[in-house]
Each structure stands twice: as structure tokens, then as C-alpha cells.
Amino acid sequence: MKKYLLLLLSFAVVACHANPQDSQKERAKAVFDQAVAIYQQKDYAQALPLFAKASEMGHIKANRYIGLSYLNGEGVEKDGAKAFEQFNFAAERGDTTSKYWLGYLYENGIGTTKSLEKAIYWYRQGAERSDHVGEPARAALKRLGVL
């Protein structure tokens, strides 16, 4: 009986120390995944509020999709400045793909002043990831003769 009581007490202690942020991350991921599914069906106007909610919940990729929507006029009117703002927010939170998009916006002067120096900086940030996610940034650096 003592064994079972001790085991039950151990589970209670672990449960008390469970990280509530984990469940928040799981909920944010669920909202994000739902938004991506809707986005992939090209129902951008319906996906946008879900991306906004996922962002509020802390999902770092959500703002990238909001940025893409503004960049391409998907579900909203095209707005380079809003796209820049969203990519910048996501990049500052660590989203590698948004780092590439910031480089693209700086290179082309979309939503911000054109700056090859800043474009290269952000492309380099995106290229630090050595897998397929960093490939577009590496390709941009090669195209610009930097890599």
C-alpha cells in the first residue's frame, strides 16, 4: 500500500510541476495548423484571423503567413509595409523563413527603403540554418555574389 501511495504522490508532484506553457504551445500549434490547412485551401480571408490568434498565443511562424498575405494580397489588400512589419516580427522571434523574406523586401524595396546591405544581413541570418529551410537565403546570397 505504501508503494502505491508513494507512486500516487510522485505523480501528483510531477503534475504540479508540469509546465503550463507546454499546453499553451500545443494550443497555439493547433490553431496555427488549422490556419495553415485553410490557407492551403486558398481561403486566405478565413485563415488570417486564425494566424493572428496563433501569433497572440506565441506561435512564431504565424506572422510569416500574415506577412505573405499582405505581400501577395491574399485575403487582404496588398501592403508592403504591413508585410515588412509581420516578417520583421516573426524574424525577431526566430522564424528563419521570415529572415529570408526580410532580405527579399530589403533587396527589392518593398515596404521599406531599398538596402542591399540590410538584404544581405537578413539573407545571411536565414542562411545560417543548414537544411532546406535556409536554402532560399543561400540561393539569394549566391545570386548576389556574396556566397
C-alpha positions as a Markdown table, in Angstrom:
| # | Residue | x | y | z |
|---|---|---|---|---|
| 1 | Met | 0.0 | 0.0 | 0.0 |
| 2 | Lys | 2.9 | 2.3 | 0.8 |
| 3 | Lys | 4.3 | 1.8 | -2.7 |
| 4 | Tyr | 1.1 | 2.8 | -4.3 |
| 5 | Leu | 0.7 | 5.8 | -2.1 |
| 6 | Leu | 4.3 | 6.9 | -2.9 |
| 7 | Leu | 3.7 | 6.4 | -6.6 |
| 8 | Leu | 0.5 | 8.4 | -6.4 |
| 9 | Leu | 2.3 | 11.2 | -4.5 |
| 10 | Ser | 5.1 | 11.2 | -7.2 |
| 11 | Phe | 2.5 | 11.6 | -10.0 |
| 12 | Ala | 0.9 | 14.5 | -8.0 |
| 13 | Val | 4.3 | 16.2 | -7.6 |
| 14 | Val | 5.0 | 15.9 | -11.3 |
| 15 | Ala | 1.6 | 17.1 | -12.3 |
| 16 | Cys | 2.0 | 20.2 | -10.1 |
| 17 | His | 5.3 | 21.0 | -11.8 |
| 18 | Ala | 4.0 | 20.5 | -15.3 |
| 19 | Asn | 4.8 | 23.4 | -17.5 |
| 20 | Pro | 1.6 | 25.3 | -18.3 |
| 21 | Gln | 3.5 | 26.9 | -21.3 |
| 22 | Asp | 3.6 | 23.5 | -22.9 |
| 23 | Ser | -0.2 | 23.3 | -23.1 |
| 24 | Gln | -0.2 | 26.9 | -24.4 |
| 25 | Lys | 2.3 | 25.9 | -27.1 |
| 26 | Glu | 0.1 | 22.9 | -28.0 |
| 27 | Arg | -3.0 | 25.1 | -28.3 |
| 28 | Ala | -1.1 | 27.7 | -30.4 |
| 29 | Lys | 0.1 | 24.9 | -32.7 |
| 30 | Ala | -3.4 | 23.6 | -33.1 |
| 31 | Val | -4.7 | 27.0 | -34.1 |
| 32 | Phe | -1.7 | 27.5 | -36.4 |
| 33 | Asp | -2.2 | 24.1 | -38.0 |
| 34 | Gln | -5.9 | 24.9 | -38.6 |
| 35 | Ala | -4.9 | 28.2 | -40.2 |
| 36 | Val | -2.4 | 26.6 | -42.5 |
| 37 | Ala | -4.9 | 24.0 | -43.6 |
| 38 | Ile | -7.4 | 26.8 | -44.5 |
| 39 | Tyr | -4.6 | 28.8 | -46.1 |
| 40 | Gln | -3.6 | 25.9 | -48.3 |
| 41 | Gln | -7.2 | 25.7 | -49.5 |
| 42 | Lys | -6.7 | 29.3 | -50.6 |
| 43 | Asp | -9.3 | 30.7 | -48.2 |
| 44 | Tyr | -6.9 | 33.4 | -47.1 |
| 45 | Ala | -9.6 | 35.7 | -45.5 |
| 46 | Gln | -10.7 | 32.9 | -43.2 |
| 47 | Ala | -7.1 | 31.9 | -42.4 |
| 48 | Leu | -5.9 | 35.3 | -41.4 |
| 49 | Pro | -7.7 | 35.7 | -38.1 |
| 50 | Leu | -6.5 | 32.3 | -37.1 |
| 51 | Phe | -2.9 | 33.2 | -37.9 |
| 52 | Ala | -3.4 | 36.4 | -35.8 |
| 53 | Lys | -4.8 | 34.3 | -32.9 |
| 54 | Ala | -1.9 | 31.8 | -33.2 |
| 55 | Ser | 0.5 | 34.8 | -33.1 |
| 56 | Glu | -1.1 | 36.1 | -30.0 |
| 57 | Met | -0.7 | 32.7 | -28.4 |
| 58 | Gly | 3.0 | 32.8 | -29.2 |
| 59 | His | 3.4 | 30.8 | -32.4 |
| 60 | Ile | 6.5 | 32.2 | -34.2 |
| 61 | Lys | 5.5 | 31.2 | -37.7 |
| 62 | Ala | 2.1 | 32.7 | -37.7 |
| 63 | Asn | 3.3 | 36.2 | -38.5 |
| 64 | Arg | 5.1 | 34.9 | -41.6 |
| 65 | Tyr | 1.9 | 33.8 | -43.1 |
| 66 | Ile | 0.3 | 37.1 | -42.2 |
| 67 | Gly | 3.2 | 38.8 | -44.0 |
| 68 | Leu | 2.8 | 36.6 | -47.0 |
| 69 | Ser | -0.9 | 37.5 | -47.2 |
| 70 | Tyr | 0.0 | 41.2 | -47.2 |
| 71 | Leu | 2.9 | 40.8 | -49.6 |
| 72 | Asn | 0.7 | 38.9 | -52.1 |
| 73 | Gly | -2.7 | 40.5 | -51.4 |
| 74 | Glu | -4.2 | 37.2 | -50.3 |
| 75 | Gly | -7.3 | 37.8 | -48.3 |
| 76 | Val | -6.3 | 41.4 | -47.7 |
| 77 | Glu | -5.2 | 44.3 | -49.9 |
| 78 | Lys | -1.5 | 44.2 | -50.8 |
| 79 | Asp | 0.5 | 46.2 | -48.4 |
| 80 | Gly | 4.3 | 46.0 | -48.4 |
| 81 | Ala | 4.7 | 48.0 | -45.2 |
| 82 | Lys | 2.4 | 45.6 | -43.3 |
| 83 | Ala | 4.2 | 42.6 | -44.9 |
| 84 | Phe | 7.5 | 44.0 | -43.7 |
| 85 | Glu | 6.2 | 44.6 | -40.2 |
| 86 | Gln | 4.9 | 41.0 | -40.0 |
| 87 | Phe | 8.1 | 39.4 | -41.4 |
| 88 | Asn | 10.2 | 41.6 | -39.0 |
| 89 | Phe | 8.2 | 40.5 | -36.0 |
| 90 | Ala | 8.5 | 36.8 | -37.0 |
| 91 | Ala | 12.2 | 37.1 | -37.7 |
| 92 | Glu | 12.9 | 38.7 | -34.4 |
| 93 | Arg | 11.1 | 35.8 | -32.8 |
| 94 | Gly | 13.4 | 33.4 | -34.6 |
| 95 | Asp | 11.5 | 32.4 | -37.8 |
| 96 | Thr | 14.2 | 31.5 | -40.3 |
| 97 | Thr | 11.9 | 31.8 | -43.4 |
| 98 | Ser | 10.9 | 35.3 | -42.3 |
| 99 | Lys | 14.6 | 36.3 | -42.2 |
| 100 | Tyr | 14.7 | 35.3 | -45.9 |
| 101 | Trp | 11.6 | 37.4 | -46.7 |
| 102 | Leu | 13.1 | 40.4 | -44.9 |
| 103 | Gly | 16.1 | 40.1 | -47.1 |
| 104 | Tyr | 13.8 | 39.9 | -50.1 |
| 105 | Leu | 11.9 | 43.0 | -49.1 |
| 106 | Tyr | 15.1 | 45.0 | -48.4 |
| 107 | Glu | 16.6 | 43.9 | -51.7 |
| 108 | Asn | 13.5 | 45.0 | -53.6 |
| 109 | Gly | 12.5 | 48.0 | -51.6 |
| 110 | Ile | 9.1 | 46.5 | -50.7 |
| 111 | Gly | 7.5 | 48.1 | -47.6 |
| 112 | Thr | 10.9 | 49.6 | -46.7 |
| 113 | Thr | 13.7 | 51.6 | -48.1 |
| 114 | Lys | 15.8 | 49.5 | -50.5 |
| 115 | Ser | 19.1 | 48.4 | -48.9 |
| 116 | Leu | 21.3 | 45.8 | -50.3 |
| 117 | Glu | 23.4 | 45.8 | -47.1 |
| 118 | Lys | 20.3 | 45.0 | -44.9 |
| 119 | Ala | 19.2 | 42.4 | -47.5 |
| 120 | Ile | 22.5 | 40.6 | -47.3 |
| 121 | Tyr | 22.4 | 40.8 | -43.5 |
| 122 | Trp | 18.9 | 39.1 | -43.4 |
| 123 | Tyr | 19.8 | 36.6 | -46.1 |
| 124 | Arg | 22.8 | 35.6 | -44.0 |
| 125 | Gln | 20.7 | 35.2 | -41.0 |
| 126 | Gly | 18.3 | 32.9 | -42.9 |
| 127 | Ala | 21.2 | 31.0 | -44.4 |
| 128 | Glu | 22.6 | 30.1 | -41.0 |
| 129 | Arg | 20.2 | 27.2 | -41.0 |
| 130 | Ser | 22.0 | 24.5 | -43.0 |
| 131 | Asp | 18.9 | 22.4 | -44.0 |
| 132 | His | 16.3 | 23.0 | -46.8 |
| 133 | Val | 14.7 | 25.9 | -44.8 |
| 134 | Gly | 17.9 | 28.0 | -45.2 |
| 135 | Glu | 18.3 | 27.2 | -48.9 |
| 136 | Pro | 16.3 | 30.2 | -50.4 |
| 137 | Ala | 18.6 | 32.6 | -48.4 |
| 138 | Arg | 21.7 | 30.8 | -49.6 |
| 139 | Ala | 20.5 | 30.9 | -53.1 |
| 140 | Ala | 19.8 | 34.7 | -52.8 |
| 141 | Leu | 23.4 | 35.2 | -51.4 |
| 142 | Lys | 24.8 | 33.2 | -54.4 |
| 143 | Arg | 22.7 | 35.3 | -56.8 |
| 144 | Leu | 24.1 | 38.5 | -55.3 |
| 145 | Gly | 27.7 | 37.1 | -55.5 |
| 146 | Val | 28.1 | 37.1 | -51.7 |
| 147 | Leu | 28.3 | 33.3 | -51.2 |
